[in-house]
Amino acid sequence: MSASLRSILASVFLVATLGCRVEPVPRGPQRLVERTAEGAPARVVEIELTGQKRRALVASARYRLPIPREALLVFSLAAPMAAAEPHGFLRLRVRVDGREVGERRINVRTERDLRATHLAFEGPDRVGLLELDLGLSKGSGEELPVPEGLTLAVVDPVLVDVSARNDRQGVVFISIDTLRRDHVGLHGYGKPTTPNLDALGHEGLVCDDAVSVSSWTLPAHFSMMTSVEPAAHGAVHSKLAFNHRVPTLARTLREAGFATHAVTSHLYVSPEYGFHDGFDDLDYRYDRKGLEVADAALAFLDGVDRRPFFLFLHFYDPHWHYAPPPEALRAFEPEPYQGRIDGNWWRLKHWKKETTSPADLAHLLALYDGEIRYTDGQVQRVLRRLREKGLEGRTLVVVTSDHGEEFLEHGSWEHQRTLYEEVLRIPLLFQGPGIPRNRRLSEQVSLLDVAPTILDWVGLPPLPTQRGRSLLQPVPEGEAYGETDHGLVDTRKLFLRGGASSWKAILTFDRKTDAPVTEEWYDLRTDPGESRALPVPANASAIKSRLLQRWQEARRQGAGGVPVDLSPEQIEQLRALGYLQ
């Protein structure tokens, strides 16, 4: 064969090889609103629904892209309108290489909010043509013209490869409200409050020095979901809701194709305060018991197919008023209490340290421990269902709390008003595939680290605004920060903490003027109960400068919360719990 003929054949082979090259199907999610459409450019706009700004496709579009074999298209449908009420159905048909793979519809007259849904189908496992055919139709299927002022929207469509997450399919994130670290068996408590959490912790990673960013429900839960300080997300007061200016864990997972579901039990983790951000469904019911939370969780898990999922559960029982089931109380108080104190906050708040006998305090602690034991049993029901469904080996379980509780350690009950260790130190544990087994992490960590750790575990990038870090990576030494605004006494408190064997500073300000009121300094190594305030140390100026800088940066980032408009019934709910006068 001549050299010229060999050259020609090599060129032909190279052209043929390049022509047959197949773009590999990515294992990560593909957001269609960020991809270039085939033919005419896709019409993508930003719409605002239920307090959230979302990018949406508002006309039919075609995309040439890698389509996985086990494909899942995750999206929401919405039909915002600025004209007279229309009739008909928003209809989305999905085709792959000309083959129709499914259809979804909503009634544009009756369904005003986002309808989260998904469509599973078999793809070609190669580059193909994905068509989203969007229109308005009658119930019979006959096409209708779209009236002026009506927008047909496919919100945040994401194409997901379901097979890519077989080993790490789901996340169950459990928040047990008002659970003190030192009332958990894993952390040395001698009473049987948490046998199931203890067993779970022995199978995973336990954080021995985890602290919250606040001492009450509202700011702490939004920091869990955003990994930013309370001043940045804005939900710092009963009159202020989440500002939606920073991305949430739920929103990020939703955009990555996860089914996102929450079950909550307090107004502060409800849609009124913006907690629905990123959740397909937020099942909120005021002051529900742990049994109902677990029942709702089981119902969700029973419906899980192969789609990745994120389930957030909020157990409220250890929060006052303390009223555990009798069988739970008997584990901590075998003989009936004969005194007059009980677990109702409105009666409890009148009892002072000097008028509370050891028997009275023991009774209150028994009530509190009984609530923890009851909740521990409900968490176990959820863990058992994971095993029954075969999800245990593919699910990350995270358990923590938003804050602790005071029992006269510093002369008062409850939480929110102070930033002492009894309201800041919380349990935090992770268990699941890829998590170190039976490992204790001694370094100081924060509630801000939870969302980054979850995102690291599922293989997604960090939140762009996060202040925490993944605990699956080496944990450097650092300072823990937090804050609380207490509207009833018009004070703001900030803390900075070097660690469980280091220093801690608490600064108090007047909320109206930002004028400093007091400063407290403690050595937690020699005085873990903060019983002896120290003189102002030599390095106080530098520590206060760092503390104030952290707070000011967070305020600039968030620019405040959103005023919340509560109904008279909701105001009464907060008043009944002591949050309002």
Secondary structure, DSSP 4 states (H G I P E B T S, - for coil): --HHHHHHHHHHHHHHHHHH--PPPPSS-EEGGGSPPSSSPP-EEEEEETTEEEEEE-S-EEEEEEE-SEEEEEEEEE--BSSS---SEEEEEEEETTEEEEEEEEETTT--S-EEEEEEEE--SEEEEEEEEEEEE-TTS-EEPPPTTB--EEEEEEEEEGGGGSSS-EEEEEEETT--GGGSGGGT--SSS-HHHHHHHHTSEEEEEEE-S-SSHHHHHHHHHHSS-HHHH---BTTEE----S--HHHHHHHTT-EEEEEE-SGGGSGGGTTTTT-SEEEE-TT--HHHHHHHHHHHHHT--SS-EEEEEEE-TTSSS----HHHHHTT-SSPP-SS--S-HHHHTT--GGG--HHHHHHHHHHHHHHHHHHHHHHHHHHHHHHHTT-GGGEEEEEE-S---EESTTS-EESSS---HHHHEE-EEEESTTSPTTEEEEEEEEGGGHHHHHHHHHT-PPPTT--S--TTS------EEEEEEETTTTEEEEEEE--TTSEEEEEEEETTT--EEEEEEEETTT-TT--SPPPPPTTHHHHHHHHHHHHHHHHHHH---EE----HHHHHHHHHTTS--
